[in-house]
Amino acid sequence: MVVSALDSAIAADALPQIGEVTPTVERPKHAEHGDYSTSIALALASSMRMAPREIAAKIAESVEQSSMVCDVSIAGPGFINFRLDDEWLRSRVNVIRQQGVRFAHSDIGAGQKVQVEFVSVNPTGPLHIGHVRGAVIGNGIANILDAAGFDVQREYYVNDAGNQMRIYMESAYVRFLQAAGKDVELGVESYPGEFVAKLGAELYAEYGDAVVEMSEDEAIGVIRKTALDRTLANIRATLSRMGIEYDEWFSEKSLIDGDDFNESLELLKDRGFISEREGALWFLGTKVGLESDSVIIRSMERGPSYFGTDIAYHYNKFVKRGFDRVINVWGADHHGHIARMNAVVDSLGVESDNLTIIINQMVNFKEGDETVSFNKRKDNFIGADELLDAVGADACHYIFLERTPGTHMEFDLELAKAETAENPVFYVQYAHARLCAVLRAAKDRGIEFADGDVSLLTTSQELALMRRLNELPDVIARSAEMLEPHHMPHFAYEVARELQRFYEACRVISSEPANAELTKARLLLVDAARIVLEGTLNIMGMNAPERM
């Protein structure tokens, strides 16, 4: 609407010609300023050499009449404010009910092929609380992009090659020998966890003394696949408990065993970004503005570095599989890896803007007044399953989504379990359950409301609730554009708050015959709110309970 009005004003010579402009439209902080506002006139003042209010007036005059907007006004130094028409808002109640939980889903992504890679933790034991945060963020972003019309693939990158996998297999082998009664000790780098001890015992029960008598390399060669499969099965089971499923589990080892690693190096070599020196193969990061070069292959004996296989992996993503955009959700320990991955992608001939890396910071676990930090290698981490047992998957989805990924956070166990309004998870899900209870009560009384008249919804609380419900398309679009899933739980909470105000002011089901039509109209609004809240919870990866 703003772009169209600006173009019309320019076409009519009311405003001077300028280059392409993308105006920002936001919701004002104060309701008296309307439902939407744009500062485009202030942004254009310099290039048009006109006063902002004069520009705003010309744009406002060129806004086409619409059933959606009832008023266009100018405020302050040149803000243009728009107010939605009450009748149009009422009509949206039936639109929501017709479209169901896919209300606000759009095609703005135009089927663009996007890969979201998340969690991708080394398969060296169970997931911990920090991995849960990455899982929630990645899944939330993927769901939002789905709702915005992108073609999304969810991927888990299985780091089944490299040094950490070697250490893990050596740890499993030691535990295997211990289960066989051998007097052997873990090394200083080993994984000491109970999971590895249990895995070693299982491997001994399966393979027995015949493998015990083999050399270490031979024995690890025999048990490796089973050890990896069982570790991955544990990770899959945990993610499944959270309702998270992947389209692809991609093997790092396949990059080396196949053609991707060599092909990616040949491409970089042809483009002048590879150097051989000191017995190693290097990526010339300094050639593209990095502070140093990076080792791709340490030596023929040691094989590719972690960075080297990451090059091949992103070559596979962009060049071989042809993703238009790649989004990696990584842990805090990968922060220093961002610049060189952007440089590599650019060096492969792909626009580095097509790669987005989101870092999720560490999580501490709070129980009462005690805060616990953790370290997986020291075996004092809090397992993901332990957290899920304590608070459930829904609390994890909401609490981890409501904070931006880059912020450090404490997970308050007591608050997550509380069945009070102070717990936003309970507050939002209870709001949905209460809506369902109202609709069940109407059904029990035999009230049919499909033919209700929304024009009867005139109170300020009813209109405020309608305004809030109608924000969902903007919330999804903004979340998809900015890759900011935290807008979803904030929106859900505001819907729940608006519902509380609505209930306090408006009796939904009235026993008075004179109020029968108003009851039907309000039931339409209740049903629309239920649909919006359910759709929002679905995108967040949460359940929408009908009873609590």
C-alpha positions in Angstrom: 0.0 0.0 0.0 2.8 2.4 0.9 4.9 1.5 -2.1 1.8 1.9 -4.4 1.0 5.3 -3.0 4.6 6.5 -3.3 4.7 5.3 -6.9 1.4 7.0 -7.7 2.6 10.3 -6.2 5.8 10.1 -8.3 3.9 9.2 -11.4 1.6 12.2 -10.9 4.7 14.5 -10.5 3.6 15.2 -6.9 6.9 13.9 -5.8 10.3 13.8 -7.6 11.7 10.7 -9.2 14.0 8.6 -7.0 15.6 5.2 -7.1 14.1 2.0 -5.7 12.9 2.3 -2.2 11.8 -0.4 0.3 9.8 1.3 3.0 9.6 -0.1 6.5 6.1 -0.4 8.1 5.9 -1.1 11.8 3.3 -1.2 14.5 3.3 1.9 16.7 4.0 1.5 20.4 0.9 3.5 21.3 -2.6 2.5 20.0 -3.6 6.1 19.5 -1.1 6.3 16.6 -3.0 3.7 14.7 -2.3 0.1 13.7 0.6 0.7 11.3 3.2 3.4 10.8 5.9 4.2 8.3 8.8 6.7 8.5 9.4 6.6 4.7 8.8 10.4 4.4 11.7 11.1 6.8 14.0 8.7 5.0 13.2 10.4 1.6 13.6 14.0 2.8 17.2 14.3 1.9 17.1 12.7 -1.6 13.8 14.5 -2.5 14.9 17.8 -0.9 11.5 18.3 0.6 10.2 18.6 4.1 9.2 15.2 5.5 5.6 16.3 6.4 5.2 17.6 2.8 6.3 14.2 1.4 4.1 12.4 3.9 1.1 14.5 2.8 1.6 13.6 -0.9 1.9 9.9 -0.1 -1.1 10.0 2.1 -3.2 11.7 -0.6 -2.2 8.9 -3.0 -3.2 6.0 -0.8 -6.0 4.1 -2.6 -9.3 3.7 -0.8 -9.5 0.2 0.8 -11.9 -1.7 3.0 -8.9 -2.5 5.1 -7.9 1.0 6.1 -10.3 3.6 7.5 -7.9 6.4 8.3 -4.5 7.7 7.1 -3.0 10.5 9.1 0.3 12.3 9.5 2.0 12.7 12.9 5.1 14.3 14.3 7.9 15.2 11.9 6.4 13.1 9.1 5.2 9.7 10.2 2.3 8.3 8.2 -0.1 6.3 10.4 -2.8 3.8 9.2 -5.8 2.6 11.2 -7.6 -0.6 10.3 -11.3 -0.5 9.6 -13.4 -2.1 12.3 -15.7 -3.8 9.8 -12.7 -5.3 8.0 -11.3 -6.6 11.3 -14.6 -8.3 12.0 -14.5 -9.9 8.6 -11.2 -11.5 9.5 -12.9 -13.6 12.1 -14.5 -15.7 9.4 -11.4 -15.6 7.3 -9.5 -17.2 10.2 -12.1 -19.9 10.7 -12.2 -20.7 6.9 -8.4 -21.0 6.6 -7.9 -22.9 9.9 -4.5 -23.4 11.4 -2.9 -22.4 8.2 -4.2 -18.9 8.6 -1.3 -16.5 8.1 0.7 -19.0 6.1 1.9 -17.3 2.9 3.9 -17.8 -0.3 6.4 -15.0 0.3 9.2 -17.5 0.2 8.1 -18.4 -3.4 9.4 -22.0 -3.0 13.0 -20.9 -2.5 15.0 -23.9 -1.6 16.4 -23.5 1.9 18.3 -25.9 4.1 18.3 -25.5 7.9 21.1 -27.5 9.5 20.9 -27.7 13.3 22.1 -29.7 16.3 24.7 -31.7 14.3 26.5 -32.5 17.5 29.3 -35.1 17.4 27.8 -38.5 17.9 29.8 -39.1 21.0 27.1 -39.6 23.6 23.6 -38.3 24.6 22.4 -34.7 23.9 22.6 -32.2 26.7 20.7 -29.1 27.6 22.7 -26.9 25.3 21.9 -29.1 22.3 18.2 -28.8 23.2 18.4 -25.1 22.7 20.0 -25.5 19.3 17.3 -28.1 18.4 14.5 -25.8 19.4 15.9 -22.8 17.5 16.6 -24.7 14.3 13.3 -26.4 14.4 11.5 -23.1 15.1 13.3 -21.4 12.2 12.4 -24.3 9.8 8.8 -24.2 10.8 8.5 -20.4 10.3 10.1 -20.6 6.9 7.7 -23.5 6.0 4.8 -21.2 7.0 6.2 -18.4 4.9 6.3 -20.5 1.7 9.9 -21.6 1.5 10.9 -25.2 0.5 12.7 -26.2 3.7 14.9 -29.2 4.3 15.9 -30.0 7.9 19.3 -31.6 8.1 21.5 -33.2 10.8 25.2 -33.3 9.9 26.7 -36.5 11.4 30.3 -35.9 12.3 31.3 -39.5 11.9 34.8 -38.8 10.8 37.7 -36.8 12.5 39.4 -36.6 15.8 36.5 -36.6 18.2 35.0 -39.7 16.6 38.4 -41.4 16.9 38.6 -40.5 20.7 35.0 -41.7 21.1 35.6 -45.0 19.5 38.8 -45.5 21.5 36.7 -44.7 24.7 34.1 -47.3 23.6 36.8 -49.8 23.0 38.3 -49.4 26.5 34.8 -49.8 28.0 34.4 -52.9 25.8 37.6 -54.4 27.2 36.6 -53.5 30.8 33.3 -55.3 30.2 35.4 -58.3 29.2 37.3 -58.1 32.5 40.5 -56.5 31.2 42.4 -54.2 33.4 42.6 -51.1 31.2 42.0 -47.4 31.9 40.6 -44.5 30.0 43.0 -42.0 28.5 43.1 -38.3 29.6 41.1 -37.3 26.5 38.5 -40.1 26.7 34.8 -39.7 27.2 34.1 -41.0 30.7 30.3 -41.0 30.7 28.0 -43.7 31.9 26.5 -43.9 28.4 29.9 -45.0 27.0 30.3 -47.6 29.8 26.9 -49.0 29.0 27.7 -49.0 25.3 30.9 -50.9 25.9 29.0 -53.5 27.9 26.5 -53.9 25.1 29.2 -54.2 22.5 30.9 -57.0 24.5 27.6 -58.8 24.9 27.2 -58.7 21.1 30.7 -59.4 19.9 32.3 -61.4 22.8 35.8 -62.6 23.3 36.6 -63.1 19.7 36.9 -59.3 19.2 38.7 -58.9 22.5 41.6 -60.9 21.1 41.9 -58.6 18.1 44.3 -55.7 17.8 42.9 -52.3 18.8 42.5 -51.1 15.2 40.9 -54.4 14.1 38.5 -54.4 17.1 37.4 -50.8 16.5 36.9 -51.6 12.9 34.4 -54.3 13.9 32.5 -52.4 16.6 32.6 -48.9 15.0 29.4 -49.1 13.0 27.3 -50.6 15.8 28.7 -48.1 18.3 27.9 -45.2 16.0 24.4 -46.6 15.1 23.4 -46.9 18.8 24.7 -43.5 19.7 22.7 -42.0 16.8 19.7 -44.0 17.8 19.9 -42.4 21.2 20.1 -38.9 19.7 17.2 -39.6 17.3 15.1 -40.8 20.2 15.7 -37.7 22.2 14.9 -35.4 19.3 11.8 -37.5 18.6 10.6 -36.9 22.1 10.7 -33.2 21.3 8.7 -33.7 18.1 11.7 -32.9 15.9 12.2 -34.9 12.7 14.9 -34.5 10.0 14.6 -34.8 6.3 18.3 -35.8 6.0 21.0 -37.3 8.3 24.1 -36.4 6.3 27.3 -38.3 6.9 30.6 -36.4 7.1 32.4 -39.6 6.2 30.5 -39.7 2.9 32.2 -36.5 1.8 35.6 -38.1 2.1 34.6 -41.5 0.7 32.8 -39.9 -2.2 33.8 -37.2 -4.6 32.8 -34.1 -2.7 36.0 -33.5 -0.8 38.3 -33.7 -3.9 35.9 -31.8 -6.1 35.7 -28.9 -3.7 39.5 -28.7 -3.4 39.9 -28.8 -7.2 37.4 -25.9 -7.5 39.2 -23.8 -4.9 42.6 -24.7 -6.5 41.3 -23.6 -9.9 40.1 -20.3 -8.4 43.5 -19.7 -6.7 42.6 -20.3 -3.1 44.8 -23.4 -2.3 48.4 -23.6 -1.3 50.8 -26.4 -0.4 53.4 -25.7 2.2 55.0 -27.2 5.3 53.7 -30.6 4.2 50.1 -29.5 4.5 47.3 -28.1 2.2 46.1 -24.6 3.1 43.1 -22.4 2.3 44.4 -18.9 1.5 42.1 -17.0 3.8 44.5 -14.0 3.7 43.7 -13.6 0.0 40.1 -12.8 0.9 40.6 -10.6 3.9 41.0 -13.1 6.8 43.8 -12.7 9.3 45.4 -16.1 8.6 45.3 -19.1 6.3 43.7 -22.3 7.4 44.8 -25.9 7.2 42.6 -28.2 5.0 44.8 -31.3 5.1 47.3 -31.7 7.9 49.2 -34.5 6.2 48.3 -37.6 4.1 48.5 -39.7 7.3 46.2 -37.5 9.4 43.7 -36.6 6.7 41.5 -33.6 6.4 40.9 -31.1 9.2 37.4 -30.3 10.5 37.6 -27.2 8.4 38.5 -29.2 5.4 35.4 -31.4 5.6 33.3 -28.3 6.3 34.5 -26.9 2.9 33.4 -30.1 1.2 30.1 -30.1 3.1 29.2 -26.6 2.0 30.3 -27.4 -1.6 27.8 -30.2 -1.4 25.1 -28.0 -0.1 25.4 -25.2 -2.6 27.0 -26.7 -5.7 25.9 -30.3 -5.7 22.4 -30.1 -4.1 21.7 -26.5 -5.2 20.2 -24.9 -2.1 19.4 -21.3 -2.7 20.1 -20.5 0.9 21.7 -22.4 3.8 21.1 -21.7 7.5 23.5 -23.3 10.1 22.5 -23.2 13.7 25.7 -23.7 15.6 26.9 -23.8 19.2 28.8 -21.0 20.9 32.1 -22.8 20.4 31.8 -22.3 16.6 31.8 -18.5 16.8 35.3 -18.2 15.4 34.5 -20.4 12.5 31.9 -18.0 10.9 34.2 -15.6 9.1 36.2 -18.3 7.3 33.1 -20.2 6.4 31.7 -17.1 4.7 35.0 -16.7 3.0 35.0 -20.3 1.8 31.5 -20.0 0.4 32.5 -16.8 -1.5 35.6 -18.5 -2.8 33.5 -21.4 -4.1 31.7 -18.9 -6.3 28.6 -18.7 -4.1 27.3 -15.4 -2.7 28.2 -15.5 1.0 24.9 -13.8 1.8 23.3 -17.1 0.9 24.9 -18.6 4.0 23.5 -17.6 7.4 25.2 -18.9 10.6 23.2 -18.5 13.8 25.1 -19.0 17.1 23.2 -20.1 20.1 24.9 -19.3 23.4 25.4 -21.6 26.4 22.7 -22.5 28.9 23.0 -22.8 32.6 20.5 -24.9 34.6 18.9 -23.3 37.6 17.1 -25.2 40.3 16.1 -23.1 43.3 19.0 -20.9 44.1 21.6 -23.2 42.6 23.0 -22.7 39.1 24.8 -25.5 37.4 27.3 -25.2 34.5 28.4 -28.2 32.7 31.1 -29.8 30.5 30.4 -32.9 28.4 33.9 -34.1 28.4 34.0 -33.9 32.2 30.7 -35.8 32.4 29.0 -33.2 34.5 26.5 -32.1 31.9 22.7 -32.1 32.3 21.2 -34.6 29.8 18.5 -33.6 27.4 16.4 -36.5 28.4 16.8 -35.5 32.1 15.4 -32.1 31.2 12.6 -33.5 29.2 11.7 -35.8 32.0 11.6 -32.8 34.4 9.6 -30.3 32.4 8.4 -31.8 29.1 9.1 -30.9 25.5 6.6 -28.0 25.3 8.4 -26.0 28.1 11.7 -26.5 26.3 10.3 -25.2 23.0 8.7 -22.1 24.6 11.5 -21.2 27.0 14.3 -21.6 24.5 12.4 -19.8 21.7 11.5 -16.8 23.7 15.1 -15.7 24.1 17.2 -14.6 21.1 19.9 -17.3 20.3 22.8 -15.0 21.0 21.9 -14.4 24.6 23.3 -16.4 27.5 20.4 -17.8 29.6 19.5 -19.7 32.7 16.8 -22.4 32.4 14.7 -22.1 35.6 13.4 -25.6 36.3 10.9 -24.5 39.0 9.4 -21.9 36.9 9.1 -24.2 33.9 7.1 -26.7 36.0 4.9 -24.1 37.8 1.1 -24.2 36.9 0.7 -20.5 37.5 0.4 -17.4 35.3 4.0 -16.6 36.1 5.0 -19.5 33.9 4.4 -18.3 30.3 4.3 -21.9 29.0 1.4 -22.7 31.3 -0.2 -19.3 30.7 -0.3 -19.7 26.9 -1.3 -23.4 26.8 -4.0 -22.8 29.5 -5.4 -20.0 27.3 -5.9 -22.5 24.5 -7.4 -25.1 26.8 -9.8 -22.5 28.1 -10.9 -21.6 24.6 -11.6 -25.2 24.0 -13.6 -25.5 27.2 -15.8 -22.5 26.2 -16.5 -24.2 22.8 -17.3 -27.5 24.6 -19.7 -25.8 26.9 -21.4 -24.3 23.8 -21.7 -27.7 22.2 -23.0 -29.2 25.4 -25.8 -26.6 25.4 -26.6 -27.3 21.8 -25.5 -23.8 20.7 -24.8 -23.7 16.9 -22.9 -20.5 16.1 -21.6 -20.9 12.5 -24.2 -18.4 11.3 -23.3 -15.8 14.0 -23.1 -12.1 13.0 -19.6 -10.7 13.6 -21.0 -7.1 13.2 -22.3 -7.5 16.8 -18.7 -7.5 18.1 -18.2 -3.8 18.9 -16.6 -3.5 22.4 -13.0 -2.3 22.7 -11.9 -5.6 24.1 -13.4 -7.6 21.2 -11.8 -5.3 18.7 -8.5 -5.4 20.5 -8.5 -9.2 20.4 -9.3 -9.1 16.7 -6.4 -6.7 16.1 -4.1 -9.0 18.0 -5.2 -12.2 16.1 -4.7 -10.4 12.8 -1.0 -9.7 13.7 0.0 -13.3 13.0 0.7 -12.8 9.3 3.0 -10.0 10.1 4.7 -11.9 12.9 5.4 -14.9 10.6 6.6 -12.7 7.8 8.9 -10.7 10.1 10.2 -13.8 11.8 11.0 -15.4 8.4 12.7 -12.3 7.1 14.8 -11.7 10.1 15.2 -15.4 11.1 14.0 -14.4 14.6 11.8 -17.2 16.1 11.5 -15.4 19.4 8.6 -13.3 18.0 6.4 -16.4 18.0 6.2 -17.0 21.8 6.0 -13.3 22.4 3.0 -13.1 20.1 1.4 -16.2 21.7 1.7 -14.6 25.2 0.1 -11.4 24.0 -2.8 -13.3 22.5 -3.3 -15.0 25.9 -3.2 -11.6 27.7 -5.7 -10.1 25.2 -8.0 -13.1 25.9 -7.8 -12.5 29.6 -9.0 -8.9 29.1 -11.7 -10.1 26.8 -13.0 -12.6 29.3 -13.0 -10.0 32.1 -15.1 -7.6 30.0 -17.3 -9.9 27.9 -19.4 -12.9 28.9 -19.2 -15.3 26.1 -22.1 -17.7 26.7 -25.2 -16.0 28.1 -28.3 -17.7 29.4 -30.4 -14.7 28.5 -32.5 -15.3 25.3 -32.0 -11.6 24.4 -28.2 -12.2 24.2 -28.4 -15.3 22.0 -27.1 -13.7 18.9 -24.3 -11.9 20.8 -23.3 -15.3 22.3 -23.0 -16.8 18.8 -20.9 -13.8 17.6 -18.6 -14.1 20.5 -18.2 -17.9 20.0 -17.1 -17.1 16.5 -14.4 -14.9 17.9 -13.4 -17.6 20.5 -13.1 -20.1 17.8 -10.9 -17.8 15.7 -8.7 -17.2 18.7 -8.4 -20.9 19.3 -7.3 -21.4 15.7 -4.7 -18.7 15.8 -3.3 -19.9 19.1 -3.1 -23.5 17.9 -1.4 -22.5 14.7 1.1 -20.4 16.6 1.9 -23.3 19.0 2.2 -25.7 16.1 4.9 -23.4 14.5 6.7 -23.3 17.8 6.7 -27.1 17.9 4.4 -27.2 20.9 1.1 -29.0 21.7 -2.1 -27.1 21.9 -3.9 -28.9 24.8 -7.7 -29.0 24.8 -7.8 -29.8 28.6 -5.5 -28.8 31.4 
